[in-house]
Amino acid sequence: MPQWKPRTLLAQALGAIDPASRAIVPPIHVSTTYERDADNQYRSGNVYGRPDNETVREAEAIIAQLENGAAAMVLGSGMSAAVAVFSTLAPGDHVVAPRVMYWALRNWLASEGVRRGLEVSFVDAADAGAVAAALQPGRTKLVWLETPSNPLWEISDIAAIARAAHAAGARVAVDSTCATPLLTRPLEFGADLVMHAATKYLNGHSDVVAGALVTAKIDETWTSLQRIRASHGMILGPFEAYLLIRGMRTLDLRLRAACASALELATRLENHPQIEAVLYPGLPRHPQHELARAQMQGGFGGMLSIRVRGGESHAIATAARVRLWKRATSLGGVESLIEHRASIEGPDSPCPPDLLRLSVGAEDVEDLFADLDAALRG
Ligand code: PLP
């Protein structure tokens, strides 16, 4: 069998054909329960809908292949995927996590994670040395990374951090939501687990909340994750799994468009008189641009942030004036979104008050620029 390119695998959802009907689009398996064989076996591999589901397995096969992993699982949200990973840890375990990361997960770690007995060190994860210095050999069980990191788009050196973490006996999990498996495959840089908020680019149409985990190998942690998903009822529903598969068919096309437009916008906005700074790993002046070039293939993602001259009030006023961009949270859909992040992240956030986060969609880049330019100029 040839090594088809990711775009090809995605377009045909791995080429799966329904064996019963020969349908090109496999049916959605909605049954929550399955008939036992007369000799009391379950040879179909299906028993009950909470531990597993056929449509869910189809989505998982695609994601595992894209990430070049041993296996994948999909869950009810990106947060549930992350929480499942932290649920494999025991009270007293030490975790290293980034200072800049998805705010709701950072808040969960600092509150619920600590209540569960985890000790969490938040560090500058753009500095591999700072991550290494935070490791407590034997006590640190997990290093959590997010690259590019929300909403400042810093880049973490997965390979260097994985080497240091493994030497200290810790595993590495990477929230790769914004890179997607098309730009970065963290397992190939030494990570043990990859997490996606599949709500974002993988689905791509802002109509499914879903999460995904991929493992480098089937080990005790993976078995424990399967147990946690089943016993906590964290599996994705079959309709959502179907929509996720449908969305992933065009991931490559959507992401290429978003990356090209984001780079074009970042380059133009860098010299805009109303803009203080543009945060985007594709810009040569980004502090980790060289690392981004080495770790991301085919683009630097569809996410960027701008810092608006004049501070918070000017940033909020700019967002108020757009007509095409949608003022909304989330990211990774075909419609472009603009958001004043500090308003949502709260006082503990490292997000500056003058920052607007942009999720670049599939619209014409000239329209996107014209709308933003007009909003910035007032
Ligand atoms: N990770 C990142 C980078 C995110 O942007 C988000 C959601 O915005 C999540 C995780 C959480 O995903 P979900 O909203 O599907 O729970």
Residues whose N, C-alpha, C, O or C-beta is under 5 A from the ligand:
A	BS01	PLP	S77 G78 M79 S80 Y102 N150 D175 T177 A197 T199 A210
